[in-house]
Amino acid sequence: MVTLCVNQLFGMDSTTLTSLGCTEGVMLETQFSLSANMSKSAAIGLRFLLESKVVHGDLKCNNILVDGDTAKICDFGFSYVRERSDSLQAQTKQIRWKAPEAIMPLDQNLNPRFASDVFSFGMCIIEAFLEGEPPYGLDDDDTIIGKILDGEKYPRPDGIQDDEWAFVLRLCEYDWEARLTIDDALRTLKMFADREVAGSQPLECFKCKITLPSEAVACWKCASLMKDN
């Protein structure tokens, strides 16, 4: 088991995740709660893999773990070799996160691509909005494979903003050459993270000068509307 630790989180609310790790090759499962900072840290990990010339090949939320202020991408390096020796039926647990080129017949595509990990990263973001459910819900494997190979866009989850969804669609482009690079993804995630931090900053009433929570609509003391600040 090889584990990548990324210590470049900032502003992480560690209470949203259970602290888990990788032990003797066994992956412990956790629900994945999305934040832009968390996604950014995982993308930093992917960039490290790219720079190390390693294709993960099995990226999903269960392989993105957070322990305190450290993000870990686990179970990489041997995934691609393992998959090529398995039948498609043996790989069905991973199909839901796979890029189209990663599930084509073996004689059509023998080269692992970093772009396939980018697609899977986009599916991890989708999974985070599904409140613990895997992508494609109760669809059987044949149906899922058909949808992926036909280039069918995944339905937009509830709660995701327009620009965030546009970003995910760029990660999950059918054509691997049209997908965002990891560096482009990092720049976009930094923008989302900055927005997330700004949105969590406390407000100050322009009349009373008292501090209010970021979600406050009006001042509890003087009833001034925050939109008038």
Secondary structure as UniProt FT lines:
FT   STRAND          3..6
FT   HELIX           14..16
FT   STRAND          22..23
FT   TURN            24..25
FT   STRAND          26..27
FT   HELIX           36..51
FT   TURN            52..53
FT   HELIX           61..63
FT   STRAND          64..67
FT   TURN            68..69
FT   STRAND          70..74
FT   HELIX           79..85
FT   HELIX           89..91
FT   HELIX           92..95
FT   TURN            96..97
FT   HELIX           100..102
FT   HELIX           106..108
FT   HELIX           114..128
FT   TURN            129..132
FT   TURN            135..138
FT   HELIX           141..149
FT   TURN            150..151
FT   TURN            158..159
FT   HELIX           162..171
FT   HELIX           176..178
FT   HELIX           182..199
FT   STRAND          203..204
FT   TURN            206..208
FT   STRAND          211..212
FT   TURN            214..215
FT   TURN            220..222
FT   HELIX           226..228
//
